[in-house]
Amino acid sequence: MEKLLEVLKEVKPGVDFENATNLLSGKVIDSIDMTTILTELEDAFDIEIDMEYITPEYFDSAQKMWEMIQELMD
């Protein structure tokens, strides 16, 4: 999880990723941030994030992203 938080903070400094629960639906991150986050997560965790995962369900919080990463790494 720490590695995920580091990636997110590099992409969008100043956001409280530990506590935010509406990152995508609340427009805390925009489409450009999202594209960067996707690329960075794929590189950092050696995973491929399919289109089915690119929804607020998976990207509204760091915790949800972490759960998705764990699922994709299995």
Secondary structure, DSSP 8 states (H G I E B T S, - for coil): -HHHHHHHHHHSTT--TTT-S-TTTTTSS-HHHHHHHHHHHHHHHT----GGG-SHHHHSSHHHHHHHHHHHH-
